[in-house]
Amino acid sequence: MSKFIHHGEDKKTYVKNMFNDISRRYDLFNTISSFGVDRYWRFSLVRKFNLNQSDYLLDIATGTGDVVFSMYKKFKNRLVGLDIADKMIDLAKLKQVKKGLKDQDISFIQGDGEDLGFSDNSFHGLTISFGFRNLGNYDKGLSEFYRVLKPGGKIAILEFSKPKVGWFIPLFRFYFNRIVPLLGAMLSRKDAFLYLPESVDYFLSREDLSGKMKAIGFKKVEYSDYTFGIATIYTGIKS
């Protein structure tokens, strides 16, 4: 039986409050709980793109800005990082200052991925890492992503998946459902990391998410699994 709400406005409110509460320990938890592999997943996401300096990319659910900073390091392009949790944005801006990166190249704003305040056809690329699963309405989010992308623009979604490798599945389930919440309780609030494995259980299959992307209008939709299928990157092009 579900302990959490997995759709709608109540889910978004919970997610916003939760990420605000855990914001200061968010990076530390990611590193410890994934044994640093989360950096490899984000690096793999960046490698899906080939951007020019003049290209404009939107990173949704940016958190503390790691994808934005990785993109900028590789392409020196213009970027916007957006997150529903204002305290995450505050930390991303603090990182930006510490890195000495200019405001005219990178901006971080608080906002809703299902109601983007940008004009149609604004961005050459769009990314969302471990945040699509937290949207209240997947179809609404995808529609907004499609709308703000320029024709020919690329989307990449990095998200948790259920692993496919037989021997690894019980090990992953034990770790994800038992150990991760304990780590969360030590570092922050336990319910946030009880929500995490449950949200993956209730998330779309690879085929279902790919199908939704195609239904919205994305072409050349593909996905690639990483680390025994724990994480998956979905890509598509706006026609």
PyMOL commands that set and color helices and strands:
alter all, ss='L'
color gray80, all
select helices_A, chain A and resi 8-33+37-46+66-75+86-99+132-134+138-148+168-187+190-201+206-216
alter helices_A, ss='H'
color red, helices_A
select strands_A, chain A and resi 56-60+78-83+106-110+123-129+149-160+218-226+231-238
alter strands_A, ss='S'
color yellow, strands_A
deselect
rebuild
show_as cartoon
